[in-house]
Amino acid sequence: MAAIGVHFGYSCACVAVFKDGRADVVANDAGDRVTPIVGIAAKQGRVRNAANTVVKVKQVLGRSFDDPETQTHKAETKCEVVNKGDKPFYKVQLEERTEHVAPQDVAKLIFHKMKETAQSALGSDVKEAVITVPFEFAHDQKRALREAAEAAGFHVLRLIHEPAAALLAYNIGQESHHGKSKRPSRSLHSHVLVYKLGGTSLSVTALQVSGGMYRVLHTLTDHSIGGERFTEALAQHLASETFKDVSENARAMLKLLNSADMAKHSLSSLGSANCFVDSLHDGMDFECNVSRARFELLCSSLFNKSIQPIRTLLEEAGLSSSDVNQVALCGGSARIPRLQQMIQDLFPRWRSSNSSPRIVIAVGAALSRAPGNRDPLELDLHTEDVDVSAPTSFLVLLLQEVDEAGGPVFSVLLPSGTPLPARRHHVLKGPGRLSGLCLELYQRLGSEQPEKLAKIVLRDLPPREEHHDIDTVVTMKRDGSVHVSCVEQSSGRSEALTIAAAS
């Protein structure tokens, strides 16, 4: 059976198929290898129907209505976002009736389109798939993405983090069963930078390769910069070149944005691009030629903003640019020549490859399930093959206890950056006078507030003059699933739970 990898991005989605010994991204029915998240027809028609066009659905997937990201999305989107049961819903007008559409339903349609695209290429039904997720996705977001894919008819084999998929696609650090490289190994002990600039966000991840194991050192994500910012800058320039000020005309600006977006893509491979808009304003057409040099000048501040997170990441990870041996570029906007040159200037030892950054994440997802290949995400801890799974994607697994004053205290069960699979043993203490103890597990991403995952209740404990000693063992597998077992030492009372891989 063919291996399917699906990359669900913030602005585009694509599907890759491993077939006849190679992985390729499949073109949709319009001949494009990537599909806009809004859909091809909706993207073309959003000038006329912006209020009913859903964009950037991934930003709110699995989030509550009061989540800051949801509120940011609500302020930016033309489609009205309303609160239903503390969850965001899109309010759309269909003919003469109003519908409330959940983000998961929109995601389901996108996954269904990816499924149709893969089936068209293979000529057979497609069920099993590997889905990519960003490092920063929390439990609820991963679960919502998985459920949307399953609702579309996929059997989700696993969720793979986007940087991990990129490393697979670039064949960085991969080894065969016998410890020999399938291709010449560039370095067995090195540092790798994964740079992803998509339509609406930028993420940078530093990893250390040591003895065939990848360890995440640090990661940064910035949702204020992405390819759309470059498009907007070019559109504003086009607006200044028009015969009449159209900057306050929403319909005209949407037309210019569409034209600027096409020009931006052309300028990644050509020295100049022609921008033409039919009936821009008052029935008059607009045409303008933009050179690559002009585009780079207009976006100079955005280029600097796109590079600065690399410097910040290296500083926080305790690395210098000379420590980085390889760079993996991902995301459609990482194709921009000026940006690649600036990254090249930062890392003189690195040379860009011929791989298209726009599709490498989907390709890596397909490669992770390639028939005949040993799956690098399910290797034994002591194997010489490389582990490309995210150590915990900077997830910290916490246990909430109560101090002597009755206040909550968090103990770290599994610290961030731990290579997977991992097993940790802790001895926890509880008041001996109690006949029952409740242990609550939390996860935390970066500096965010801890999010409750589950709880374990130990009942019918015999009273003791001394503290109850609770042997706690935490195991996290490569797919992200967590198993926790607790045993009270004196009585032998025990409880265990498993948190699904989506967490």
N, C-alpha and C positions, 0 to 999 in steps of 0.2 A: 504494500500500500504506500502511496506517495506521502511524503512529509509536507505538511502545510504550516507556514508561519505567517501570522497576521500582525501587522504593526498598525495600531490604532493611535494616530497622533492627535494633536490639538487642532490642526487645520487640514490634514490629509490622512488617508489610510491607504495601505497597499497590502497585497498578499503575494507571498513567494511560495514556489513549489519546488521540492527537490525531486528531480526526475532525470533518469539516464546519467547519473553520476555528477550532476551539477544542480545548483540552486539558482533559479531565475525568478524575477518578479513578473507576474502575469499582467498583461495589458487588459484594461476593461473594454466594454463594448464600444467606447469612443476612441480606442487606440492608445489611451494614456496609461502609463504604468502606476500612476498615483491617482486616487479619486478624492476630490474635495469632500470634507466631512459634511458639508451642507448638501452634497449631491451635485452632479454636473448640471442638471436642469435648474435646480434652485440657485446655483451660483450664477448662471447666466441670466436668471430672471429676478435676482434680488434687487435690481434697480427699480423694477416695477412693483415688487412685493416684499420690501425689506421688513415690514412689520410681521410677516408670517414666515420669515426665513430664520431658521435656527442655526447658529454658528457657535463654535468653540464648546460644544456640549461636554467634552471631556473635562472642562474646567469645573463643572458642577456635579459631575457624576459621583454618586455616593456621598454627597455633602448635604448638610442640613441647610434650611433656608437662611438661618442666621449666621452661617459660616462666612467669614470675611471674604473668601474667594467667591462665594455665591453673590454676595452683595456687590463686589467689584464687577462680576459678570453682568448682574442685573443693571448696573449703571451704564455699562458699555454697549450692551446688545440692543438692537432695534426691536427685537421681538420681546413682548412683555413677559416678565417672569413674576409669577404669583406664588403665594404661600398656601399649600394644602397639606395639613397634617405635619407641619414643620419641615416639609420637603418642598424644593423648588419645582414648579411646573411651568411649562411654556403655554401661554394663552394665544391660540391661533384661531383665525377666522376661516372656516371652510364653507364656501358658498354663503348660506344664510344662517349657519349655526356656529357656535363657539365651542372649541374643543380645548381641553387641558391635557397637555402631552408631557409625560414624565421623561426626564433625560435618559433613563434606561431604555425607554421605547425607541427613542431616536438612535441610541447606540445599537439596539437590536437591528434596526433597519440597515445601518452601516455594515454590521457584521454579516447580515444576510446578503448584502451586495457583494462583499468579499467572498462569501461562500459560492455565490453564483459565478463570480469571475473565475475562481479556481476550478469549479466543475466544468465550465466552458472550455478551459484549457486542457483538462484531463479527459474529458468525455465520460466521466463517471461521477458517482455521488461522492461527496467529501464529508467526512464526519470529524476525524481527529485533527486537532490544531494546537499549536503553541502560540500563546498570545503574549505580546510584549507590554510591559508596564514601566513607568518612570520610577526612579529610585525613591522619590519623595512620596509616592502613593501610600496612604495609610490603609488599615484593614478594611474599612467600609468602602473605600474607592476600589480596591482590588476585588472585593467581593461583588460590587456592582458591575464591574467590567466583566468578570467571569460569568455572572448570571445573565448579562446581556448577550454574551457570546453563546451560552448554552440555550437561551431562548431562541436564538437564530438557527439552532440546529447543530451547533458544534459540540463535540465532546472535547472539553479543554483538558489536554494532557498536563499542562502546567502553565504557570505564568513565569516568564523570563524577563529579567530586568534589561532595559534597553542597552546600557553599556556592555552587559555580558553578551548580548546578541551581536553588538558591533565587533567585539573582540573575536567572536567566532567567524564573522564574515571576513574580517581582515586576516584571519588565521594567525593571530598574535598569540604566541606561547603554546600552541596546541602541539601535542605529542601523540605518537601512536601507542599501541598496546605495549610495545617493547621498549618504550622510552626514546625511540628514534623519531625524529621529526618527519612528518609527511612531506613537508617542504623544509628547506634549510632554515634552521632556527636562528633568529636574529640575536637573541640573548636569553640565557637561562636565569639571569639575575639582573633585572632592569626595572625601570619605572615607566608606566604607560599613562598617557593622558587621553581620556575620551572627551571629545568636544562636540556637543550637539547644539546646533542652532536651527530650531524649527521655525514654524510660522509665527508662534506667539510666545515662545520661551527659549531660554538659553540655560543649558546645564553643563557643568564641567566636573569631571571625576578623575581623581588621581588614584592609580592602583600600583601596587608593588608586586612584581613577579619574582618569586623565590622558590626554588625547588619544585617547580611545576604547580605552584599554588598562587592564586591571585588574592591579594588582600586590599580592600578598599582603605585608602589612607584618609581621603577627605572628598567631599562633594559639595557643590554649590549650585543653586538653581535661582534664576532671575526671570520672573514673569513680566518684567517691564521692557524687555528687549526681545525682538524676534524679527522674522522676515517681513511681517506686516508693517513694522516701523519704517523699514527701508522703502516699502511700497508707498506709504503715506507721505514720506519726504519727497519722493519723486512726483507723486500726484499734486502736492502743493506747488512744486515747481511748474508743472504743466498748467495748473490753474493761473499762475502768474503770467503765463505766456498766452493766455486766451484773449480774445477780442473784447471780452467783457468780464468783469469780476463775477466769478461763479462760486467763490469760496463759501458763500452762505446758502447756496442752492444744493440741498442734499442729494437730489436726483442727479444733477450734473456731476457732483463730486464722486458719487458711486460709479458713474461711467468713466471718470478719469482714473479712479482706483483700479478698475478692471483693465484699462489700457496700460496703466503704470505697471501693474503686476505682470502682464505679458511682456512688456519692455524689459523689466528687471530680469526675467528669466532669459530673454534673448541676449542681454548684455553679459551673461556668464560665459557665453561662447563667441559673441560677436563684438566688434569694436563700436558699433552704433546700432540703434534700434529706432524704428519709425512708430510713432504713436498716432493712431487715427481713431477718432470718435465720431460716429454718425449722429447727426442732429444733437449736438451737445447742448445748445441753448437757442431757443427761438427758431428752431429749424435749421440752424447753421452748423455745418460740420467743423471739426477741429483736427488739425494735423501738425505734428511737431517731430523733429528728429533730435534724439538725445544720444550723445557720445558716452562711451564708458568713462572717459576722463571726467565729464561733467557729472555723471552719476556718482562717481567716487568723491568728487568735491562736495556735492550736495549732502552726502551721507558720511562725511569725515568724522563728525562727532559720534555717530552711531557705530562706526567701525571701532573707534576708541573705546566706546562703552562695551562693545562686544569682546574686546581683548582684555579689559581690566579684570574681569573675574578670573582669568587665568593667573594673573599676577597675585591676586588675593588668595587664590587656592594654593598656589605654590608656597606663599608665605605662611599660611596657616598649617600647611602640611609639613613645613620645615624642609622644603626642597628648593633647589635652584633650577633654572632652565637647563643647565648642563646635566642635571641628574635625569632628565627625561630622555629616554631612548627612542620611544615611538609615540606617535599621535594618531588616534583614530577619529576621523571626521564623520559626523552624522548630521542628518537634517538637510532639507533642501537649500537653506540659506548658506550652509557651509560650502556650497559650490562657488560662491562669489570669489572671483580671482583676487581681488584686493585683500579680502579677509584671509585667504589662504597664504598670500604673500606675507601678511603681518604675522601670522602664526609661524611661517617659515623663518622669519627674522628672529622670532623669540627662541626657536629651537633649530639652530643651524644644522644639527646632525640629522634632522628628520627630513625625509623627502616624501611628498604626497604621492599616493598611488593612483591608479586609473579607475578605482572603484567609485561608483556614484554615491556620495554621502546620502542622497535622498532615499535610497532603497536598501542600504546595508543592514538596517535593523531588521527588516522583514526577511532578508536573506539569511541572517544569522539565526533567526528563529526557526526557519526551515531546516538549516543545517543541524540544529540541535537535535532533530529527530530523523536525520538522514538514515535510510535503511543501510545496513551493513557497517555503519559507523557506531562505535561505542559512544553512548551518550555521556558527554562530559559533565552533565548535571547530576548523574547518579553514580559517580565513581566512589570507590572506597576511599576513606580518609587517607590511607597510606599509599595509594597508588601514585605512580610517577606522572600520570596524566594530569592535565591542568584542570583546576576547578574554576569555571567561569561563572559560577553562581554568585549572586551578591551576598557578601558575608552576613549582613543583616540589614542592608541598605540604610545603615546608620540608625537602625531600630534599637532602642534600649528596652529590654524586658525587665519590668520592675515588680516588686511585691510591696503592697501597702501594709504596714504594721502600725501599731499605736504605741506612742512613747508613754512614760510614766505620768505625764500630765494629761494624757488622753488625746493628744494631737496626732495627726497622721504623719508617719515617717515612711519614706520609700527606700527600700533596699534594692540594689542592682543585682538581679539574678543572671542576666546575660548582657554584658556591655556591648556597645556599638563596635562595629568593625571586626567582630569575631569571625574567623574563617569557619565555614560550614563543611560538613556537619560538626556540631559542637555538643559537648556534654559537661554540665557544671553541677557540682554537689555543694549544698549549703545546709547548715544546721541552724534552724530557726527556733526561737524560744517564745513560749507563751505562758501566761500566769497559771500556776498549778491549781488554783482554786476553781478554774473554769472546767466545765464538762464538755464544752464544745469550742472549737476555734474555726474562724472563717478567714481564709487567706485569699486576698483579692489580687489578681494579676493585671498589670497595666503595660501599655507600650508607649514609648515616647519617641518622636522623630525630631532630632535637632533640639531646638529650644522651645518646642511647642509644649502645651500642657499635656500631661499624661492622659491617655485614653484607655478606659477600662476594657479589658478583653474577656475575662472570665473570673470565676471564684471557685475555690475548693473548700468544702465544709467537712471538718473532722468532728464526728459526734460520739457521744457516750464514752468520753475519756474519764478514767478514774481520777479522783482528786489527788493532788500531790502537794507536799509541803514545799518542794522545790519546783522549778519551772518545768513545763512540758518541753521536751526536746523533740523537734520535728525534723527528721531527715528529709530533705527536699532535693530531688534530682530533676534538672531541666535539660531536655534534649531538643535541639533544633536540627531538622534535616535540611538537605540542600534545597528542597522545594519550598522551604519557609514554614513548614508545619512544625508545631511545638507540642511536645509531650511533657507533662509535669506529673510527678508522683510524690506523695507525701506520706511518711510513716512516723507515727508517734512512738518513740523508742521504748518506753516502759510497757505500753499496752499492746503494741503491734498494730493498732488501728491504722488503716491506710485508706487513701483515696487517690484517684488519678484522673486526669483529663487530657484530651487531645484537642488542640486548636487547629482548624483546617489550614491547608497550605496557603489559602488566600490571605491569611493574616501575616 
